[in-house]
Amino acid sequence: MRALRPGSGVSGGTGWIEEGRVAGAFRVAMLAAVLLPITQNWRRHKRDGFPLSYYPMFTLRRRERLSVVHLVGLTAGGERHLIPYYYSGTGGLNQVRRQLQRLAHSGAADAVCERAARRLAAKGDGPFADVVTVQVVRGQYRLATYFAGEKEPLSERVYAARPVERTS
């Protein structure tokens, strides 16, 4: 019986040494392709693209304050409740957020406010059962304090307001 040597080609392949080198070269090339876009962070004019990205959503500096158009529910006692985005429209969070912002800027916030008030009224019970008014507002928030628990806006502009008319 004849002994097989690595790389002899008897097994039908090119040998384990050559296959290992190809696999190693492929790993190095893939690692380089993933890490290369990071160099964009130090360039004056950055270019981001698919499928290789320098991940600007993680590396860009954030502003201290952020303005957001959203829904607020008010109780008879003046308590504020942040109403979830799905009461104002259909789709994902970012899609509805953009639609709401566009409608508020174009002067069509009344229709959104009316839809949200109807949806809250139809719900009847739940966490928003005591909400009597819905508003579409642009609130300005300080991100650091907002995520630390301070949910009150620094400033606020009301685009539309509608009563929540529930039938008993």
Residue pairs with C-beta under 8 A, 6 or more apart in sequence:
4 10
4 11
6 15
6 16
6 17
7 14
7 15
7 16
7 17
7 18
8 15
9 15
13 19
33 52
34 52
36 52
37 48
37 52
37 53
37 54
37 55
38 54
38 55
39 54
40 46
40 47
40 48
40 54
41 54
41 59
46 54
46 56
48 54
48 56
62 143
63 143
64 142
64 143
64 144
65 140
65 141
65 142
65 143
65 154
66 140
66 141
66 143
67 138
67 139
67 140
67 141
68 97
68 138
68 139
68 141
69 97
69 100
69 101
69 104
69 136
69 137
69 138
69 159
70 82
70 83
70 85
70 97
70 100
70 136
70 137
70 139
71 82
71 83
71 84
71 85
71 87
71 88
71 100
71 113
71 116
71 134
71 135
71 136
71 137
72 80
72 81
72 82
72 83
72 134
72 135
72 137
72 139
73 80
73 81
73 82
73 83
73 120
73 128
73 131
73 133
73 134
73 135
73 164
74 80
74 81
74 131
74 132
74 133
74 134
74 135
75 81
75 130
75 131
75 132
76 130
76 132
79 130
81 127
81 128
81 131
82 151
83 116
83 120
83 128
83 131
83 134
85 93
85 96
85 97
85 100
86 96
87 115
87 116
87 119
87 120
87 134
88 96
88 99
88 100
88 112
88 115
88 116
88 136
89 95
89 96
89 99
89 100
89 112
89 115
90 96
91 99
100 109
100 112
100 136
103 109
103 111
103 112
104 112
104 136
104 138
104 159
104 160
109 136
109 159
109 160
110 160
110 162
112 136
112 160
113 134
113 135
113 136
113 159
113 160
113 161
113 162
114 162
116 134
116 136
116 162
117 134
117 162
117 163
117 164
117 165
120 128
120 131
120 134
120 164
121 164
121 165
121 166
121 167
123 129
124 166
131 164
132 163
132 164
133 161
133 162
133 163
133 164
134 161
134 162
134 164
135 158
135 159
135 160
135 161
136 158
136 159
136 160
136 161
137 153
137 156
137 157
137 158
137 159
138 156
138 157
138 159
139 153
139 154
139 155
139 156
140 153
140 154
140 155
140 156
141 153
141 154
142 150
142 154
